[in-house]
Amino acid sequence: MNTASQVKEYINSHPVPKREDMAALHQLMLDAMPGCKLWFLDGKNSEGKVVSNPNIGYGHYTIKYADGTSREFYQVGLSANKTGISVYILGLDDKMYLANRYGKKIGKASVTGYCIKFRTLKEINAEVLIDAVRDGAAQTKKKR
């Protein structure tokens, strides 16, 4: 199964209205990051054990580790969880950046170092979310 099919299956696995929110967010991410690499992580480790919620990823950047190794990973992630939806904006150096820049403008969401978490799409300002996504993606793009 290709990545786009996995993403569609994952989105469709959720009950309405979360399915509708995830589908709308997926399209917003694709529109915000045209031509980006699409990822799907099923949340399972190499032994098949569930270790996290599945994630849809957008874009890519290189993570560099202290030991000198590196790997490619997505810039922005989207994941449904028991209480709502999380958008991950990875690779930001300043762990207070998202909260300081977007926390007060985004609406009813929890904003941490790399995660914007909310219950439903209607509780947040989607334009502010997309601004944060574009901003974060641009910052990690500069690091390549």
C-alpha positions as CSV (number, residue, x, y, z in Angstrom):
1,M,0.0,0.0,0.0
2,N,1.4,3.4,-0.9
3,T,1.7,6.3,1.5
4,A,-1.3,8.2,0.1
5,S,-3.5,5.1,0.6
6,Q,-2.2,4.6,4.1
7,V,-3.0,8.2,5.0
8,K,-6.5,7.9,3.5
9,E,-7.1,4.7,5.4
10,Y,-5.8,6.3,8.7
11,I,-8.1,9.3,8.3
12,N,-11.1,7.2,7.4
13,S,-10.5,5.0,10.5
14,H,-11.7,7.8,12.8
15,P,-15.3,8.5,13.6
16,V,-17.1,11.6,12.4
17,P,-16.4,14.5,13.2
18,K,-12.7,13.8,13.9
19,R,-12.5,12.2,10.4
20,E,-13.8,15.4,8.9
21,D,-11.3,17.5,10.9
22,M,-8.4,15.2,10.0
23,A,-9.4,15.3,6.3
24,A,-9.6,19.1,6.3
25,L,-6.3,19.5,8.1
26,H,-4.6,17.0,5.7
27,Q,-5.7,19.2,2.8
28,L,-4.7,22.4,4.6
29,M,-1.2,20.9,5.1
30,L,-0.9,19.8,1.5
31,D,-2.0,23.3,0.4
32,A,0.5,25.0,2.9
33,M,3.4,22.8,1.7
34,P,2.8,22.1,-2.0
35,G,4.9,19.3,-3.4
36,C,6.1,18.2,0.0
37,K,7.1,14.7,0.8
38,L,4.2,12.7,2.4
39,W,5.0,10.3,5.2
40,F,2.9,7.8,7.2
41,L,4.1,6.3,10.5
42,D,1.8,3.6,11.9
43,G,3.0,4.0,15.4
44,K,4.6,0.5,15.6
45,N,8.2,-0.3,16.4
46,S,10.3,-2.9,14.5
47,E,8.7,-5.7,16.5
48,G,5.1,-4.6,15.6
49,K,4.4,-3.2,19.0
50,V,2.3,0.0,19.2
51,V,4.5,2.7,20.7
52,S,2.8,5.9,19.6
53,N,-0.2,7.2,17.8
54,P,0.0,7.0,14.0
55,N,1.3,10.2,12.3
56,I,0.9,11.8,8.9
57,G,4.1,13.7,8.0
58,Y,4.7,16.5,5.6
59,G,8.0,17.8,4.2
60,H,11.4,16.6,5.3
61,Y,14.5,17.7,7.1
62,T,17.7,16.1,8.4
63,I,17.9,15.4,12.1
64,K,21.5,15.5,13.3
65,Y,22.4,13.7,16.5
66,A,25.2,14.4,18.9
67,D,27.0,11.3,17.9
68,G,27.4,12.6,14.4
69,T,24.7,10.4,12.8
70,S,21.7,11.8,11.1
71,R,18.4,10.7,9.5
72,E,15.6,12.2,7.4
73,F,12.3,12.9,9.1
74,Y,9.2,15.0,8.4
75,Q,8.9,18.7,9.3
76,V,5.3,18.8,10.2
77,G,3.2,15.9,11.7
78,L,-0.5,15.4,12.1
79,S,-2.0,12.9,14.6
80,A,-5.3,12.1,16.1
81,N,-5.4,11.1,19.8
82,K,-8.0,10.3,22.4
83,T,-8.7,13.9,23.3
84,G,-8.3,15.6,19.9
85,I,-5.7,16.3,17.3
86,S,-2.0,17.2,17.5
87,V,0.1,19.1,15.0
88,Y,3.8,18.7,15.4
89,I,6.2,21.3,14.0
90,L,9.6,19.8,14.4
91,G,13.2,21.1,14.2
92,L,12.6,24.5,15.9
93,D,15.7,25.6,17.9
94,D,13.7,27.8,20.3
95,K,11.3,25.6,22.3
96,M,9.3,28.7,23.3
97,Y,8.9,30.0,19.8
98,L,5.5,28.5,19.0
99,A,3.9,29.4,22.3
100,N,5.2,32.9,22.2
101,R,4.4,33.6,18.6
102,Y,1.2,31.7,18.1
103,G,-0.2,30.7,21.5
104,K,-2.4,33.7,22.2
105,K,-3.7,33.9,18.6
106,I,-4.5,30.3,17.7
107,G,-7.6,29.9,19.9
108,K,-8.4,27.0,22.2
109,A,-5.2,25.0,21.9
110,S,-2.3,23.9,24.0
111,V,0.9,25.1,22.4
112,T,4.2,23.6,23.6
113,G,7.8,23.5,22.2
114,Y,6.8,21.6,19.1
115,C,3.1,20.6,19.4
116,I,-0.2,22.4,18.9
117,K,-2.9,20.3,20.5
118,F,-6.6,21.0,20.2
119,R,-9.9,19.1,20.5
120,T,-11.6,20.2,17.3
121,L,-10.7,22.3,14.3
122,K,-13.6,24.7,14.9
123,E,-11.9,25.6,18.3
124,I,-8.8,27.1,16.7
125,N,-8.0,29.7,14.1
126,A,-6.9,27.5,11.1
127,E,-5.2,30.5,9.4
128,V,-2.9,30.9,12.5
129,L,-2.2,27.2,12.5
130,I,-1.2,27.3,8.8
131,D,1.0,30.4,9.5
132,A,2.8,28.4,12.2
133,V,3.2,25.4,9.9
134,R,4.7,27.5,7.1
135,D,6.9,29.3,9.5
136,G,8.2,26.1,11.1
137,A,8.8,24.4,7.8
138,A,10.7,27.5,6.5
139,Q,12.9,27.4,9.6
140,T,13.8,23.7,9.2
141,K,14.3,24.2,5.5
142,K,17.1,26.8,6.2
143,K,19.0,24.1,8.3
144,R,19.5,21.7,5.4
